[in-house]
């Protein structure tokens, strides 16, 4: 195989490339190592997120772009179960409400979550456009931990 050597200049660096004279394919002598983050950096970033740090704060500390961290959280979220395995209704729970917007502040949405802190997982969640909740005593004993309790 006969190769022809040529130089390509990029940002004041000279990179030497080779071209096969028969097929025209280009080669370089040394390839860069594969890019990406180690599993240790990924796990530490996810722990920081779970412990309450924001995406941009993790970006400043770890040097990992915040969209990469968001992608990791989404990947991990796909692996989580939707409904808790046990059918026990907790006596004490926590109800959380988060108001945010999509695109502009005129497009408001609300996220409600019901959490039992004595077991892992979320009891129920709802994403909606109205900030209206039915009273919890409306559901009484018929509360099912696998269904949403909000309107």
C-alpha positions as CSV (number, residue, x, y, z in Angstrom):
1,X,0.0,0.0,0.0
2,X,1.5,3.3,-1.0
3,X,0.7,6.4,1.1
4,X,1.1,10.0,0.4
5,X,1.8,12.3,3.4
6,X,0.3,15.8,3.6
7,X,-0.1,18.4,6.4
8,X,-3.4,20.0,7.5
9,X,-3.2,23.2,9.5
10,X,-5.9,23.8,12.2
11,X,-5.6,26.7,14.6
12,X,-1.8,27.0,14.3
13,X,-1.3,23.3,14.7
14,X,0.1,21.1,11.9
15,X,-1.4,17.6,11.7
16,X,0.1,15.2,9.4
17,X,-2.3,13.0,7.5
18,X,-1.7,10.1,5.0
19,X,-3.7,9.4,1.9
20,X,-3.8,6.0,0.2
21,X,-3.0,6.5,-3.4
22,X,-5.1,3.6,-4.5
23,X,-8.4,4.1,-2.7
24,X,-8.1,7.8,-1.6
25,X,-8.8,7.0,2.1
26,X,-7.3,9.4,4.7
27,X,-5.4,8.3,7.8
28,X,-3.7,9.9,10.7
29,X,-0.8,8.5,12.6
30,X,-2.1,8.8,16.2
31,X,-5.8,8.9,17.1
32,X,-7.0,10.8,20.2
33,X,-8.2,8.6,23.1
34,X,-12.0,8.2,23.3
35,X,-13.7,11.2,24.9
36,X,-16.1,10.9,27.8
37,X,-16.3,10.9,31.5
38,X,-15.3,8.2,33.9
39,X,-17.9,6.2,35.7
40,X,-16.6,7.7,39.0
41,X,-17.3,11.3,37.8
42,X,-20.7,10.2,36.6
43,X,-21.6,8.6,39.9
44,X,-20.3,11.6,41.9
45,X,-22.3,14.0,39.8
46,X,-25.5,12.0,40.2
47,X,-25.0,11.8,44.0
48,X,-24.6,15.6,44.1
49,X,-27.8,16.0,42.2
50,X,-29.7,13.6,44.5
51,X,-28.4,15.5,47.5
52,X,-29.9,18.7,46.2
53,X,-27.2,20.4,44.1
54,X,-28.4,22.1,40.9
55,X,-27.2,21.2,37.5
56,X,-25.1,24.3,37.0
57,X,-23.6,24.0,40.5
58,X,-22.4,20.5,39.6
59,X,-21.1,21.9,36.4
60,X,-19.0,24.4,38.2
61,X,-17.6,21.9,40.7
62,X,-17.0,18.9,38.4
63,X,-16.4,20.6,35.1
64,X,-19.1,18.5,33.4
65,X,-21.5,20.4,31.2
66,X,-25.0,20.7,32.8
67,X,-26.8,19.1,29.7
68,X,-24.6,16.0,30.2
69,X,-25.7,15.8,33.8
70,X,-29.4,16.2,32.7
71,X,-28.9,13.4,30.2
72,X,-27.4,11.1,32.9
73,X,-30.4,11.9,35.2
74,X,-32.8,11.1,32.4
75,X,-31.0,7.8,31.7
76,X,-31.2,6.9,35.4
77,X,-34.9,7.9,35.6
78,X,-35.9,5.5,32.8
79,X,-34.6,2.6,34.9
80,X,-36.7,3.6,38.0
81,X,-40.1,1.8,38.5
82,X,-43.2,3.9,38.0
83,X,-45.2,2.4,40.9
84,X,-44.0,1.2,44.3
85,X,-44.2,-2.6,44.7
86,X,-46.0,-2.7,48.0
87,X,-49.7,-1.8,48.3
88,X,-49.5,-0.4,51.9
89,X,-51.1,3.0,52.4
90,X,-48.8,5.2,54.5
91,X,-50.2,7.0,57.5
92,X,-47.8,9.9,57.0
93,X,-46.6,11.3,53.7
94,X,-45.4,14.4,52.1
95,X,-47.1,16.4,49.4
96,X,-44.8,18.6,47.3
97,X,-45.8,21.2,44.7
98,X,-43.5,22.7,42.1
99,X,-44.6,25.5,39.7
100,X,-42.5,26.2,36.6
101,X,-43.0,27.2,33.0
102,X,-42.2,26.0,29.5
103,X,-40.8,28.5,27.0
104,X,-42.3,31.6,28.6
105,X,-43.8,32.4,32.0
106,X,-47.3,32.5,30.4
107,X,-47.1,28.7,29.9
108,X,-47.1,27.6,33.6
109,X,-47.2,24.0,34.7
110,X,-47.3,22.4,38.1
111,X,-45.8,19.2,39.3
112,X,-47.2,17.5,42.4
113,X,-45.5,14.6,44.1
114,X,-46.6,12.4,47.0
115,X,-43.7,10.9,48.8
116,X,-43.4,8.3,51.7
117,X,-40.1,8.9,53.4
118,X,-40.1,5.5,55.1
119,X,-39.8,3.6,51.9
120,X,-38.1,4.4,48.6
121,X,-39.9,5.8,45.6
122,X,-42.7,8.2,44.9
123,X,-46.3,7.3,45.8
124,X,-47.9,9.3,43.0
125,X,-47.2,12.3,40.8
126,X,-49.1,14.6,38.4
127,X,-48.0,17.1,35.9
128,X,-50.7,19.6,35.0
129,X,-51.6,23.1,34.1
130,X,-54.0,23.9,37.0
131,X,-53.0,24.5,40.6
132,X,-56.1,22.8,41.9
133,X,-55.9,19.9,44.3
134,X,-58.8,17.9,45.7
135,X,-58.7,17.5,49.5
136,X,-56.9,14.4,50.5
137,X,-59.8,13.3,52.8
138,X,-61.9,13.1,49.7
139,X,-60.0,9.9,48.9
140,X,-60.3,8.4,52.4
141,X,-59.6,4.7,52.5
142,X,-59.8,4.2,48.8
143,X,-56.4,5.8,48.2
144,X,-54.4,3.5,45.9
145,X,-50.6,4.1,46.0
146,X,-50.3,3.4,42.3
147,X,-52.7,6.1,41.1
148,X,-52.5,9.8,41.0
149,X,-54.3,11.6,43.8
150,X,-54.6,15.0,42.2
151,X,-56.7,16.8,39.6
